[in-house]
Amino acid sequence: MNGIIYPTVEHAFHAAKTSDKEVKAQIARLTSPGEARKRGNQLMLPPDWDEVKVDIMYDLLKQKFSTYPDLTELLHSTGKIELIAGNSEDETFWGVCNGKGRNELGKLLMQLRERIKRNITFRL
């Protein structure tokens, strides 16, 4: 993303919270998605973050699945089952915790799966 290779979508997502290239590079070098989340949660968010974060995640997921055909096939193989991003960290925007949450990540994955089923090529 923007000339920086991130080891995970989580890294890239949190790096998208800043325009500082050095901070982005620092996040890319972190050894785990959890560390990237922790660092990203320390950043001052752009004023429009709540309006753009879902679109940013969708674009990152499109990039991931267009890069790794085996993951695309795995997503496609889930059929019509509802995908739920479960977690144990009380994250109720992107996932579901203890039966509560918006499951935005699950919804995005199901949107991508539908695009795959309709054989729509990802545009990066």
DSSP file (Angstrom, degrees, kcal/mol; ACC not computed):
  #  RESIDUE AA STRUCTURE BP1 BP2  ACC     N-H-->O    O-->H-N    N-H-->O    O-->H-N    TCO  KAPPA ALPHA  PHI   PSI    X-CA   Y-CA   Z-CA
    1    1 A M    >         0   0    0      0, 0.0     3,-1.8     0, 0.0    59,-0.0   0.000 360.0 360.0 360.0 121.5    0.0    0.0    0.0
    2    2 A N  T 3   -     0   0    0      1,-0.3     3,-0.1     3,-0.0     0, 0.0   0.855 360.0 -49.0  51.9  40.2    1.5    3.3   -1.1
    3    3 A G  T 3  S+     0   0    0      1,-0.2     2,-0.5     0, 0.0    -1,-0.3   0.459 117.8 107.5  84.7   0.5    4.9    1.6   -1.7
    4    4 A I    <   -     0   0    0     -3,-1.8     2,-0.6     8,-0.0    -1,-0.2  -0.940  60.8-142.2-114.4 133.6    5.0   -0.1    1.7
    5    5 A I        -     0   0    0     -2,-0.5     3,-0.0    -3,-0.1    -3,-0.0  -0.836  17.6-163.1 -94.8 123.6    4.6   -3.8    2.1
    6    6 A Y        -     0   0    0     -2,-0.6    22,-0.1     1,-0.1    23,-0.1  -0.850  20.1-137.8-106.2 141.9    2.6   -4.8    5.2
    7    7 A P  S    S+     0   0    0      0, 0.0     2,-0.3     0, 0.0    -1,-0.1   0.749  84.6  13.4 -71.9 -21.9    2.7   -8.3    6.6
    8    8 A T  S  > S-     0   0    0      1,-0.1     4,-1.9    24,-0.1     5,-0.1  -0.960  74.5-112.0-146.4 163.4   -1.0   -8.3    7.3
    9    9 A V  H  > S+     0   0    0     -2,-0.3     4,-3.1     1,-0.2     5,-0.2   0.873 117.8  60.4 -60.7 -37.9   -4.2   -6.4    6.5
   10   10 A E  H  > S+     0   0    0      1,-0.2     4,-2.1     2,-0.2     5,-0.2   0.914 104.6  48.2 -57.9 -43.9   -4.3   -5.4   10.2
   11   11 A H  H  > S+     0   0    0      1,-0.2     4,-2.1     2,-0.2    -1,-0.2   0.954 114.4  45.2 -60.1 -50.5   -0.9   -3.7    9.8
   12   12 A A  H  X S+     0   0    0     -4,-1.9     4,-1.5     1,-0.2    -2,-0.2   0.884 110.5  54.5 -63.7 -39.9   -2.0   -1.8    6.7
   13   13 A F  H  < S+     0   0    0     -4,-3.1     3,-0.3     1,-0.2     4,-0.3   0.938 111.6  43.0 -60.9 -47.5   -5.3   -0.8    8.2
   14   14 A H  H >< S+     0   0    0     -4,-2.1     3,-1.3     1,-0.2    -1,-0.2   0.844 110.2  56.3 -70.8 -31.5   -3.7    0.8   11.2
   15   15 A A  H >< S+     0   0    0     -4,-2.1     3,-1.6     1,-0.2    -1,-0.2   0.796  95.3  68.0 -66.6 -26.9   -1.0    2.4    9.1
   16   16 A A  T 3< S+     0   0    0     -4,-1.5    -1,-0.2    -3,-0.3    -2,-0.2   0.621  83.0  75.5 -67.7 -11.0   -3.8    4.0    7.1
   17   17 A K  T <  S+     0   0    0     -3,-1.3     2,-0.3    -4,-0.3    -1,-0.3   0.599  97.8  47.9 -75.7 -10.3   -4.7    6.1   10.2
   18   18 A T    <   -     0   0    0     -3,-1.6    27,-0.1    -4,-0.1    22,-0.0  -0.926  58.7-154.1-132.0 154.2   -1.7    8.3    9.6
   19   19 A S        +     0   0    0     -2,-0.3     2,-0.7     5,-0.0    -1,-0.1   0.440  66.8 111.9 -98.8  -3.8   -0.1   10.3    6.7
   20   20 A D     >  -     0   0    0      1,-0.2     4,-2.3    -5,-0.1     5,-0.2  -0.604  56.4-158.0 -75.2 112.2    3.3   10.1    8.4
   21   21 A K  H  > S+     0   0    0     -2,-0.7     4,-2.3     1,-0.2    -1,-0.2   0.834  90.4  53.8 -63.4 -33.7    5.5    7.8    6.2
   22   22 A E  H  > S+     0   0    0      2,-0.2     4,-2.4     1,-0.2    -1,-0.2   0.910 109.2  47.8 -68.4 -41.2    7.9    6.9    9.0
   23   23 A V  H  > S+     0   0    0      2,-0.2     4,-2.5     1,-0.2    -2,-0.2   0.912 110.8  52.4 -64.3 -41.5    5.1    5.8   11.3
   24   24 A K  H  X S+     0   0    0     -4,-2.3     4,-2.2     1,-0.2    -2,-0.2   0.926 110.6  47.7 -57.6 -45.4    3.6    3.8    8.5
   25   25 A A  H  X S+     0   0    0     -4,-2.3     4,-1.3     2,-0.2    -2,-0.2   0.882 109.9  52.8 -64.5 -39.0    7.0    2.1    8.0
   26   26 A Q  H  X S+     0   0    0     -4,-2.4     4,-0.6     1,-0.2     3,-0.4   0.922 109.3  48.8 -61.9 -44.0    7.3    1.5   11.7
   27   27 A I  H >< S+     0   0    0     -4,-2.5     3,-1.2     1,-0.2    -2,-0.2   0.904 107.1  56.2 -62.9 -40.6    3.9   -0.2   11.8
   28   28 A A  H 3< S+     0   0    0     -4,-2.2    -1,-0.2     1,-0.3    -2,-0.2   0.804 105.9  52.1 -61.4 -28.9    4.9   -2.4    8.8
   29   29 A R  H 3< S+     0   0    0     -4,-1.3    -1,-0.3    -3,-0.4    -2,-0.2   0.561  81.6 114.4 -86.0  -8.7    8.0   -3.6   10.8
   30   30 A L    <<  -     0   0    0     -3,-1.2     6,-0.1    -4,-0.6   -19,-0.1  -0.323  68.2-131.9 -65.2 148.2    6.0   -4.7   13.8
   31   31 A T  S    S+     0   0    0      1,-0.0    -1,-0.1     2,-0.0     3,-0.1   0.566  77.6  28.3 -85.7  -8.6    6.0   -8.4   14.4
   32   32 A S  S  > S-     0   0    0      1,-0.1     4,-1.9   -24,-0.0     5,-0.1  -0.990  72.4-118.3-148.4 157.2    2.4   -9.2   14.9
   33   33 A P  H  > S+     0   0    0      0, 0.0     4,-2.6     0, 0.0     5,-0.2   0.867 115.7  57.9 -59.8 -35.7   -1.1   -7.9   14.0
   34   34 A G  H  > S+     0   0    0      1,-0.2     4,-2.5     2,-0.2     5,-0.1   0.898 105.6  48.3 -62.2 -40.9   -1.7   -7.3   17.7
   35   35 A E  H  > S+     0   0    0      2,-0.2     4,-2.6     1,-0.2    -1,-0.2   0.896 110.8  51.3 -65.6 -39.5    1.3   -5.0   17.9
   36   36 A A  H  X S+     0   0    0     -4,-1.9     4,-2.8     2,-0.2    -2,-0.2   0.910 110.8  48.6 -63.5 -41.7    0.1   -3.1   14.8
   37   37 A R  H  X S+     0   0    0     -4,-2.6     4,-2.3     2,-0.2    -2,-0.2   0.926 111.3  49.8 -62.5 -45.2   -3.4   -2.7   16.4
   38   38 A K  H  < S+     0   0    0     -4,-2.5     4,-0.4     2,-0.2    -2,-0.2   0.933 114.5  43.9 -60.6 -46.2   -1.8   -1.5   19.7
   39   39 A R  H >< S+     0   0    0     -4,-2.6     3,-1.3     1,-0.2     4,-0.4   0.916 113.3  51.6 -65.6 -42.9    0.4    1.1   17.8
   40   40 A G  H >< S+     0   0    0     -4,-2.8     3,-1.2     1,-0.3    -1,-0.2   0.845 103.2  58.6 -63.1 -33.7   -2.5    2.1   15.6
   41   41 A N  T 3< S+     0   0    0     -4,-2.3    -1,-0.3     1,-0.2    -2,-0.2   0.598 100.0  59.1 -73.2  -9.5   -4.8    2.7   18.5
   42   42 A Q  T <  S+     0   0    0     -3,-1.3    -1,-0.2    -4,-0.4    -2,-0.2   0.556  88.6  97.6 -90.0 -10.3   -2.2    5.2   19.9
   43   43 A L  S <  S-     0   0    0     -3,-1.2     2,-0.5    -4,-0.4   -25,-0.0  -0.450  82.9-111.4 -82.2 150.7   -2.5    7.4   16.8
   44   44 A M        -     0   0    0     -2,-0.1    -1,-0.1     1,-0.1    -2,-0.1  -0.701  42.2-126.7 -75.8 125.5   -4.6   10.5   16.4
   45   45 A L        -     0   0    0     -2,-0.5   -27,-0.1     1,-0.1   -28,-0.1  -0.440  20.2-104.7 -77.0 145.7   -7.3    9.6   14.0
   46   46 A P    >   -     0   0    0      0, 0.0     3,-2.0     0, 0.0     4,-0.3  -0.352  36.3-111.5 -60.8 151.2   -8.1   11.6   10.9
   47   47 A P  T 3  S+     0   0    0      0, 0.0     3,-0.3     0, 0.0     4,-0.1   0.788 117.4  45.4 -59.7 -27.3  -11.2   13.6   11.3
   48   48 A D  T >> S+     0   0    0      1,-0.2     4,-1.5     2,-0.1     3,-1.0   0.213  77.4 116.5 -99.2  15.6  -13.1   11.5    8.7
   49   49 A W  H <> S+     0   0    0     -3,-2.0     4,-2.4     1,-0.3     3,-0.5   0.882  72.6  52.8 -54.7 -45.6  -11.9    8.2   10.0
   50   50 A D  H 34 S+     0   0    0     -3,-0.3     4,-0.3    -4,-0.3    -1,-0.3   0.813 111.8  47.6 -62.7 -28.3  -15.4    6.9   11.0
   51   51 A E  H <4 S+     0   0    0     -3,-1.0    -1,-0.2     1,-0.1     4,-0.2   0.758 122.2  32.3 -81.7 -25.0  -16.6    7.7    7.5
   52   52 A V  H  X S+     0   0    0     -4,-1.5     4,-2.5    -3,-0.5     5,-0.2   0.606  91.5  87.9-109.5 -13.6  -13.7    6.0    5.6
   53   53 A K  H  X S+     0   0    0     -4,-2.4     4,-2.3     1,-0.2     5,-0.2   0.845  90.1  49.2 -63.1 -35.7  -12.6    3.1    7.8
   54   54 A V  H  > S+     0   0    0     -4,-0.3     4,-2.5     2,-0.2    -1,-0.2   0.921 112.6  48.1 -68.8 -41.9  -15.0    0.5    6.3
   55   55 A D  H  > S+     0   0    0     -4,-0.2     4,-2.5     2,-0.2    -2,-0.2   0.892 111.0  51.7 -63.8 -39.2  -14.0    1.5    2.7
   56   56 A I  H  X S+     0   0    0     -4,-2.5     4,-2.3     2,-0.2    -2,-0.2   0.938 111.0  47.1 -62.5 -46.1  -10.3    1.3    3.7
   57   57 A M  H  X S+     0   0    0     -4,-2.3     4,-2.6     1,-0.2    -2,-0.2   0.913 111.1  51.9 -62.5 -41.9  -10.8   -2.2    5.1
   58   58 A Y  H  X S+     0   0    0     -4,-2.5     4,-2.5     1,-0.2    -1,-0.2   0.927 110.2  48.5 -60.6 -44.8  -12.8   -3.3    2.0
   59   59 A D  H  X S+     0   0    0     -4,-2.5     4,-2.1     1,-0.2    -1,-0.2   0.895 111.8  49.4 -62.9 -39.7  -10.0   -2.1   -0.3
   60   60 A L  H  X S+     0   0    0     -4,-2.3     4,-2.4     2,-0.2    -2,-0.2   0.901 110.9  49.5 -66.4 -40.6   -7.4   -3.9    1.8
   61   61 A L  H  X S+     0   0    0     -4,-2.6     4,-2.8     2,-0.2     5,-0.2   0.900 108.8  52.7 -65.7 -39.8   -9.4   -7.1    1.7
   62   62 A K  H  X S+     0   0    0     -4,-2.5     4,-2.1     1,-0.2    -1,-0.2   0.924 110.4  48.5 -59.1 -43.3   -9.8   -6.8   -2.1
   63   63 A Q  H  X S+     0   0    0     -4,-2.1     4,-1.3     2,-0.2    -2,-0.2   0.922 111.8  49.7 -63.2 -43.6   -6.1   -6.4   -2.4
   64   64 A K  H  X S+     0   0    0     -4,-2.4     4,-1.7     1,-0.2     3,-0.4   0.947 114.4  42.8 -60.0 -50.3   -5.5   -9.4   -0.1
   65   65 A F  H  < S+     0   0    0     -4,-2.8     7,-0.3     1,-0.2    -1,-0.2   0.769 112.4  52.8 -74.0 -24.4   -7.9  -11.7   -2.0
   66   66 A S  H  < S+     0   0    0     -4,-2.1    -1,-0.2    -5,-0.2    -2,-0.2   0.732 112.2  47.6 -78.0 -20.5   -6.7  -10.6   -5.4
   67   67 A T  H  < S+     0   0    0     -4,-1.3    -2,-0.2    -3,-0.4    -1,-0.2   0.787 113.7  46.0 -86.3 -30.8   -3.1  -11.4   -4.4
   68   68 A Y    >X  -     0   0    0     -4,-1.7     4,-1.7    -5,-0.1     3,-1.0  -0.809  60.4-177.3-120.5  89.8   -3.7  -14.8   -2.9
   69   69 A P  H 3> S+     0   0    0      0, 0.0     4,-2.5     0, 0.0     5,-0.2   0.797  83.7  61.2 -57.6 -30.3   -5.9  -17.0   -5.1
   70   70 A D  H 3> S+     0   0    0      1,-0.2     4,-1.9     2,-0.2     5,-0.1   0.881 106.0  46.7 -65.7 -35.3   -5.9  -19.8   -2.5
   71   71 A L  H <> S+     0   0    0     -3,-1.0     4,-2.7     2,-0.2    -1,-0.2   0.867 109.4  54.5 -71.1 -36.1   -7.6  -17.5    0.0
   72   72 A T  H  X S+     0   0    0     -4,-1.7     4,-2.5    -7,-0.3    -2,-0.2   0.925 109.8  47.0 -61.1 -44.2  -10.1  -16.4   -2.7
   73   73 A E  H  X S+     0   0    0     -4,-2.5     4,-2.1     2,-0.2    -2,-0.2   0.895 111.0  51.9 -64.5 -40.2  -11.0  -20.1   -3.3
   74   74 A L  H  < S+     0   0    0     -4,-1.9     4,-0.4     2,-0.2    -2,-0.2   0.921 111.0  47.1 -62.8 -44.0  -11.3  -20.7    0.4
   75   75 A L  H >< S+     0   0    0     -4,-2.7     3,-1.5     1,-0.2    -2,-0.2   0.925 111.9  50.9 -62.5 -44.3  -13.6  -17.7    0.8
   76   76 A H  H >< S+     0   0    0     -4,-2.5     3,-1.7     1,-0.3    -1,-0.2   0.863 101.6  62.7 -60.4 -36.1  -15.6  -18.9   -2.2
   77   77 A S  T 3< S+     0   0    0     -4,-2.1    -1,-0.3     1,-0.3    -2,-0.2   0.593  82.4  79.3 -69.9  -9.4  -15.9  -22.4   -0.6
   78   78 A T  T X  S-     0   0    0     -3,-1.5     3,-1.7    -4,-0.4    -1,-0.3   0.577  80.8-167.4 -75.4  -6.0  -17.8  -21.0    2.3
   79   79 A G  T <   -     0   0    0     -3,-1.7    -1,-0.2     1,-0.2    38,-0.1  -0.336  57.2 -27.1  64.0-127.8  -20.9  -20.9    0.1
   80   80 A K  T 3  S+     0   0    0     -3,-0.1    -1,-0.2    -2,-0.1     3,-0.1   0.289  95.6 131.3-107.3   8.5  -23.8  -19.0    1.6
   81   81 A I    <   -     0   0    0     -3,-1.7     2,-0.3     1,-0.1    -3,-0.0  -0.312  66.4-106.8 -64.2 143.4  -23.0  -19.4    5.2
   82   82 A E        -     0   0    0      1,-0.0     2,-0.5     2,-0.0    -1,-0.1  -0.569  31.8-141.4 -71.2 129.2  -23.0  -16.2    7.3
   83   83 A L        -     0   0    0     -2,-0.3     2,-0.5    23,-0.2    27,-0.2  -0.830  18.6-171.4 -95.9 125.4  -19.4  -15.2    8.2
   84   84 A I        -     0   0    0     -2,-0.5     2,-1.5    22,-0.1    11,-0.1  -0.971  20.9-141.8-121.8 125.1  -19.0  -13.9   11.7
   85   85 A A        -     0   0    0     -2,-0.5    11,-2.2     9,-0.3    18,-0.1  -0.682  31.1-168.8 -84.6  90.3  -15.7  -12.3   12.8
   86   86 A G  B     +a   96   0A   0     -2,-1.5     2,-0.3     9,-0.2    11,-0.2  -0.455  12.9 162.2 -79.9 153.3  -15.6  -13.6   16.3
   87   87 A N        -     0   0    0      9,-1.4    11,-0.4    -2,-0.1     3,-0.2  -0.973  41.5-137.6-160.2 170.4  -13.2  -12.3   18.9
   88   88 A S  S    S+     0   0    0     -2,-0.3     9,-0.1     9,-0.1    -2,-0.0   0.095  85.0  83.6-121.0  21.3  -12.5  -12.2   22.6
   89   89 A E  S    S-     0   0    0      2,-0.1     3,-0.1     0, 0.0    -1,-0.1   0.105 104.4-105.3-113.8  21.9  -11.4   -8.6   22.8
   90   90 A D        +     0   0    0      1,-0.2     2,-1.0    -3,-0.2     7,-0.1   0.807  65.5 155.9  57.7  31.0  -14.8   -6.9   23.1
   91   91 A E        +     0   0    0      1,-0.2     4,-0.4     5,-0.1    -1,-0.2  -0.781   6.1 162.4 -88.4 102.2  -14.4   -5.7   19.5
   92   92 A T        +     0   0    0     -2,-1.0    10,-3.3     2,-0.1    11,-0.2   0.344  61.8  61.1-109.5   6.4  -18.1   -5.1   18.5
   93   93 A F  S    S+     0   0    0      8,-0.2    11,-2.3     9,-0.2    12,-0.1   0.884 118.0  24.0 -89.1 -56.5  -17.6   -3.0   15.4
   94   94 A W  S    S+     0   0    0      9,-0.2    11,-1.9    10,-0.2    12,-0.8   0.764 134.6   4.5 -80.0 -25.6  -15.6   -5.3   13.2
   95   95 A G  S    S-     0   0    0     -4,-0.4     8,-1.5     8,-0.2     2,-0.4  -0.516  78.1 -88.4-137.8-157.6  -16.8   -8.5   14.9
   96   96 A V  B     -a   86   0A   0    -11,-2.2    -9,-1.4    -2,-0.2     2,-0.4  -0.995  29.8-175.4-129.7 132.0  -19.0  -10.1   17.4
   97   97 A C  B >  S-B  100   0B   0      3,-3.0     3,-1.7    -2,-0.4    -9,-0.1  -0.994  74.5 -10.4-131.0 126.5  -18.1  -10.7   21.0
   98   98 A N  T 3  S-     0   0    0     -2,-0.4    -1,-0.1   -11,-0.4     3,-0.1   0.869 130.8 -53.4  53.8  39.3  -20.3  -12.6   23.4
   99   99 A G  T 3  S+     0   0    0      1,-0.2     2,-0.4    -3,-0.0    -1,-0.3   0.494 119.3 101.8  79.8   3.9  -23.1  -12.6   20.9
  100  100 A K  B <   +B   97   0B   0     -3,-1.7    -3,-3.0     2,-0.0     2,-0.2  -0.957  42.9  85.9-124.8 139.7  -23.1   -8.8   20.4
  101  101 A G        -     0   0    0     -2,-0.4    -8,-0.2    -5,-0.2    -5,-0.2  -0.715  68.9-104.6 151.4 162.0  -21.6   -6.7   17.6
  102  102 A R        -     0   0    0    -10,-3.3    -9,-0.2    -7,-0.3    -6,-0.2   0.726  40.7-148.5 -82.8 -25.0  -22.0   -5.2   14.1
  103  103 A N     >  +     0   0    0     -8,-1.5     4,-2.3   -11,-0.2    -9,-0.2   0.868  33.4 162.2  60.2  39.7  -19.8   -7.8   12.4
  104  104 A E  H  > S+     0   0    0    -11,-2.3     4,-2.3     1,-0.2   -10,-0.2   0.861  72.6  52.3 -61.2 -36.2  -18.6   -5.3    9.8
  105  105 A L  H  > S+     0   0    0    -11,-1.9     4,-2.4     2,-0.2    -1,-0.2   0.932 109.3  49.4 -65.4 -44.4  -15.6   -7.5    8.8
  106  106 A G  H  > S+     0   0    0    -12,-0.8     4,-2.1     1,-0.2   -23,-0.2   0.909 110.7  50.8 -58.9 -42.1  -17.9  -10.5    8.3
  107  107 A K  H  X S+     0   0    0     -4,-2.3     4,-2.1     2,-0.2    -1,-0.2   0.908 109.7  49.9 -62.8 -42.8  -20.1   -8.3    6.1
  108  108 A L  H  X S+     0   0    0     -4,-2.3     4,-2.4     1,-0.2    -1,-0.2   0.908 109.9  50.7 -64.0 -40.8  -17.2   -7.2    4.0
  109  109 A L  H  X S+     0   0    0     -4,-2.4     4,-2.4     1,-0.2    -1,-0.2   0.889 109.8  50.3 -64.1 -38.1  -16.0  -10.7    3.5
  110  110 A M  H  X S+     0   0    0     -4,-2.1     4,-2.0     2,-0.2    -1,-0.2   0.863 109.0  52.3 -68.3 -34.5  -19.5  -11.8    2.5
  111  111 A Q  H  X S+     0   0    0     -4,-2.1     4,-2.0     2,-0.2    -2,-0.2   0.924 111.2  46.8 -63.5 -44.5  -19.6   -8.9    0.0
  112  112 A L  H  X S+     0   0    0     -4,-2.4     4,-2.5     1,-0.2    -2,-0.2   0.910 109.5  54.0 -63.4 -41.6  -16.2  -10.0   -1.5
  113  113 A R  H  X S+     0   0    0     -4,-2.4     4,-2.5     1,-0.2    -1,-0.2   0.902 107.4  51.3 -59.5 -40.8  -17.5  -13.6   -1.6
  114  114 A E  H  X S+     0   0    0     -4,-2.0     4,-2.1     2,-0.2    -1,-0.2   0.897 108.7  50.9 -64.2 -40.1  -20.5  -12.4   -3.6
  115  115 A R  H  <>S+     0   0    0     -4,-2.0     5,-3.0     2,-0.2    -2,-0.2   0.911 110.3  50.0 -61.7 -41.2  -18.2  -10.6   -6.1
  116  116 A I  H ><5S+     0   0    0     -4,-2.5     3,-1.5     3,-0.2    -2,-0.2   0.926 109.3  51.2 -63.1 -44.5  -16.2  -13.8   -6.4
  117  117 A K  H 3<5S+     0   0    0     -4,-2.5    -1,-0.2     1,-0.3    -2,-0.2   0.872 111.2  47.3 -60.8 -37.8  -19.3  -15.8   -7.1
  118  118 A R  T 3<5S-     0   0    0     -4,-2.1    -1,-0.3    -5,-0.2    -2,-0.2   0.420 114.8-122.4 -84.1   2.6  -20.4  -13.3   -9.8
  119  119 A N  T < 5 +     0   0    0     -3,-1.5     2,-0.6     1,-0.2    -3,-0.2   0.876  50.5 166.4  59.5  41.3  -16.9  -13.5  -11.2
  120  120 A I      < -     0   0    0     -5,-3.0    -1,-0.2    -6,-0.1     2,-0.2  -0.785  35.2-126.0 -89.1 124.7  -16.3   -9.8  -10.8
  121  121 A T        -     0   0    0     -2,-0.6     2,-0.3     1,-0.1   -55,-0.0  -0.460  23.0-116.9 -70.6 137.5  -12.6   -9.0  -11.2
  122  122 A F        -     0   0    0     -2,-0.2     2,-0.6   -60,-0.1    -1,-0.1  -0.556  22.6-149.6 -73.8 136.9  -11.1   -7.0   -8.3
  123  123 A R              0   0    0     -2,-0.3   -60,-0.1     1,-0.1   -61,-0.1  -0.951 360.0 360.0-108.5 121.8   -9.9   -3.6   -9.3
  124  124 A L              0   0    0     -2,-0.6    -1,-0.1   -62,-0.1   -61,-0.0   0.420 360.0 360.0 -97.6 360.0   -6.9   -2.3   -7.3
